Amino acid sequence: MSLTAPSAIDTTRRGRTLRIGIVGCGVATTVTHAPTLLRLRQHHPLEVVAVCDPDERAAGRLSDLFGSAIFTSHTDLLTRATPEILLIAAPDATHAAIALDAMNAGVTNLLVEKPLATTRRQVDAIESAARRTGTHITAGTMLAHDRTADSAIEHLRRSGPARLVEVQCWLPDNEPFIAAAGQPPRTVATPQLPASDSALARLVVLSLVSHNIPHLRALVGGNVRVQHASLRRPFGSSAVLTTPTAVTHLDVRFDSVAEPLWTLSARTDSSAIEIRYPPSYVQAGGASARVTDDDGTRELTPPRKSTYAQMWEDVMNLADAAVPPHQLSPASVRAIDDARCAVDLADQIAAFIQDTSTPHRTPTPQTVAS
Ligand SMILES: NC(=O)c1ccc[n+]([C@@H]2O[C@H](COP(=O)([O-])OP(=O)(O)OC[C@H]3O[C@@H](n4cnc5c(N)ncnc54)[C@H](O)[C@@H]3O)[C@@H](O)[C@H]2O)c1
């Protein structure tokens, strides 16, 4: 079976300059998106025309890099600037409302940091607004843009239905990555973690597991049932998910682990893959992967481009593709279905944890819609 090589670096120069707006100038923007855009600007005409953050100092630091106009409210930015692409990297709970405001203001291309939305109702609202306005939706799950991981997953899919999938995500605290990038300490207090087990379990899925949902859905579909789930404090969870043909084990934790470990391994009846993802904030290269089948075992080399750069190039390419009225682009369908799956999985796992921590109730597995 042949393997597709990771795509070569696309340095095609565009004719027109893409106007980009940024809402939320915290760590994710300064450590990942800003350096990525500064590098891409060498090959793609783009301009960060406006940045927004209620913290003017944070907005000012970002504006210094790009010479952008500064706003302290996203509604002002949407009224007075006309970005073609809007990055939404404000806190999770604000994503859906800002995305809806942006679509109503005529922005046709959104890159929304994960999670795209935090409730099923928000996902539905984003879907109908995107359909109505012809907006492209991309979620900031950068691993979904990694071409080496894509190749490995495509290889496995061609060999039959996945039988077993295991996701292990053990990440150390983010702060050393942030400090290594030379960023000042956060200007806002780190949000308190929810005290309730089920709320924390929900947050773990939306903020961490959501990164792996695109690949999980590609392998087993969205209709998974939670058979078991447990919380790993301070921030993590384990879960067993089933579909009629596959079992999935999830083990994610964000803790003081010595070495980052982020892998997805999966097997069909005849093939197996193991993908090793880079942790968040890594600005060079991407996943490596091992593929095993009847022909033996081969290593797929990581792409030269960082997953953040690939994600932004994919977003910029969407800017040139018009969506027919009342339809969604295939990329938007994927992002929205991934978000719906993440929210439903979060709800299921939260319900399971609530059920098991409440005496006299039997946990009831439910179905996650794809
Ligand atoms: N894809 C990744 O690798 C990755 C990594 C880290 C964080 N994230 C996501 O990025 C988002 C931001 O996370 P962060 O770590 O940068 O948090 P942060 O707290 O460092 O930054 C958030 C920023 O948003 C600003 N803000 C708050 N409300 C706002 C509003 N209504 N409009 C505009 N700005 C507002 C804050 O003042 C702050 O500067 C989160 O959704 C998070 O899940 C993604």
The ligand as an SDF file (V2000), in Angstrom:
LIG
                    3D

 44 48  0  0  0  0  0  0  0  0999 V2000
   -4.3730   25.5010   20.0370 N   0  0  0  0  0  0  0  0  0  0  0  0
   -3.5330   25.6380   21.0410 C   0  0  0  0  0  0  0  0  0  0  0  0
   -2.4300   25.1160   21.0300 O   0  0  0  0  0  0  0  0  0  0  0  0
   -3.9450   26.4870   22.2380 C   0  0  0  0  0  0  0  0  0  0  0  0
   -3.0340   26.7030   23.2760 C   0  0  0  0  0  0  0  0  0  0  0  0
   -3.4460   27.4960   24.3440 C   0  0  0  0  0  0  0  0  0  0  0  0
   -4.7190   28.0400   24.3750 C   0  0  0  0  0  0  0  0  0  0  0  0
   -5.5820   27.7910   23.3640 N   0  0  0  0  0  0  0  0  0  0  0  0
   -6.9450   28.3750   23.3610 C   0  0  0  0  0  0  0  0  0  0  0  0
   -6.7950   29.7780   23.0790 O   0  0  0  0  0  0  0  0  0  0  0  0
   -7.7430   30.5310   23.8210 C   0  0  0  0  0  0  0  0  0  0  0  0
   -7.0060   31.5910   24.6540 C   0  0  0  0  0  0  0  0  0  0  0  0
   -6.1630   30.9260   25.5660 O   0  0  0  0  0  0  0  0  0  0  0  0
   -4.8800   31.6500   26.1810 P   0  0  0  0  0  0  0  0  0  0  0  0
   -4.0290   30.5900   26.7650 O   0  0  0  0  0  0  0  0  0  0  0  0
   -4.2920   32.5960   25.2120 O   0  0  0  0  0  0  0  0  0  0  0  0
   -5.5680   32.4670   27.3740 O   0  0  0  0  0  0  0  0  0  0  0  0
   -5.0440   33.8460   28.0210 P   0  0  0  0  0  0  0  0  0  0  0  0
   -5.8040   33.9790   29.2790 O   0  0  0  0  0  0  0  0  0  0  0  0
   -3.5470   33.8850   28.0520 O   0  0  0  0  0  0  0  0  0  0  0  0
   -5.5170   34.9570   26.9690 O   0  0  0  0  0  0  0  0  0  0  0  0
   -6.8600   35.2770   26.7290 C   0  0  0  0  0  0  0  0  0  0  0  0
   -6.9020   36.7380   26.3200 C   0  0  0  0  0  0  0  0  0  0  0  0
   -8.2340   37.0430   25.9130 O   0  0  0  0  0  0  0  0  0  0  0  0
   -8.5600   38.3170   26.4570 C   0  0  0  0  0  0  0  0  0  0  0  0
  -10.0130   38.4250   26.5180 N   0  0  0  0  0  0  0  0  0  0  0  0
  -10.8620   38.1080   27.5280 C   0  0  0  0  0  0  0  0  0  0  0  0
  -12.1380   38.3480   27.1480 N   0  0  0  0  0  0  0  0  0  0  0  0
  -12.0840   38.8410   25.8790 C   0  0  0  0  0  0  0  0  0  0  0  0
  -13.0650   39.2930   24.9630 C   0  0  0  0  0  0  0  0  0  0  0  0
  -14.3610   39.2630   25.2460 N   0  0  0  0  0  0  0  0  0  0  0  0
  -12.6490   39.7540   23.7690 N   0  0  0  0  0  0  0  0  0  0  0  0
  -11.3410   39.7880   23.4460 C   0  0  0  0  0  0  0  0  0  0  0  0
  -10.3580   39.3540   24.2760 N   0  0  0  0  0  0  0  0  0  0  0  0
  -10.7310   38.8790   25.4750 C   0  0  0  0  0  0  0  0  0  0  0  0
   -7.8590   38.3680   27.8030 C   0  0  0  0  0  0  0  0  0  0  0  0
   -7.6980   39.7010   28.2770 O   0  0  0  0  0  0  0  0  0  0  0  0
   -6.5420   37.6940   27.4730 C   0  0  0  0  0  0  0  0  0  0  0  0
   -5.5690   38.6120   27.0410 O   0  0  0  0  0  0  0  0  0  0  0  0
   -8.5230   29.5530   24.6910 C   0  0  0  0  0  0  0  0  0  0  0  0
   -9.7350   29.2590   24.0770 O   0  0  0  0  0  0  0  0  0  0  0  0
   -7.6420   28.3090   24.7060 C   0  0  0  0  0  0  0  0  0  0  0  0
   -8.3910   27.1060   24.8020 O   0  0  0  0  0  0  0  0  0  0  0  0
   -5.2070   27.0440   22.2900 C   0  0  0  0  0  0  0  0  0  0  0  0
  1  2  1  0
  2  3  2  0
  2  4  1  0
  4  5  1  0
  4 44  2  0
  5  6  2  0
  6  7  1  0
  7  8  2  0
  8  9  1  0
  8 44  1  0
  9 10  1  0
  9 42  1  0
 10 11  1  0
 11 12  1  0
 11 40  1  0
 12 13  1  0
 13 14  1  0
 14 15  2  0
 14 16  1  0
 14 17  1  0
 17 18  1  0
 18 19  2  0
 18 20  1  0
 18 21  1  0
 21 22  1  0
 22 23  1  0
 23 24  1  0
 23 38  1  0
 24 25  1  0
 25 26  1  0
 25 36  1  0
 26 27  1  0
 26 35  1  0
 27 28  2  0
 28 29  1  0
 29 30  1  0
 29 35  2  0
 30 31  1  0
 30 32  2  0
 32 33  1  0
 33 34  2  0
 34 35  1  0
 36 37  1  0
 36 38  1  0
 38 39  1  0
 40 41  1  0
 40 42  1  0
 42 43  1  0
M  CHG  2   8   1  16  -1
M  END
$$$$
